[in-house]
Amino acid sequence: MGDKLYLVSYDMQAKEIKKYCFRECGKILIGDVKIVELIFLPCNTNDCPFFEKQIKTLPITFNGIEYKNVYIRKLKELKNME
């Protein structure tokens, strides 16, 4: 069983994920999780400097590992010029 898993909505925050998760941090996990027809990218970084808020959601299994502590995160929004 895994410890914690954080999910970020690619549908809602693609620009932020590309900048923060892929370019600046690089710790995003490969794969995706679908919840209610939205695609979420997983991460297991507890101390993300880019997250604004998070809410706990239901447990999931990702890559064969069951995670009981799962959170949906909202990243800080990018300004239009970034």
Secondary structure, 3 states (H helix, E strand, C coil): CEEEEEEEEHHHHHHHHHHHHHHHHCCCCCCCEEECCEEEEEECCCCCCCEEEEEEECCEEECCEEEEEEEEEEECCCCCCC
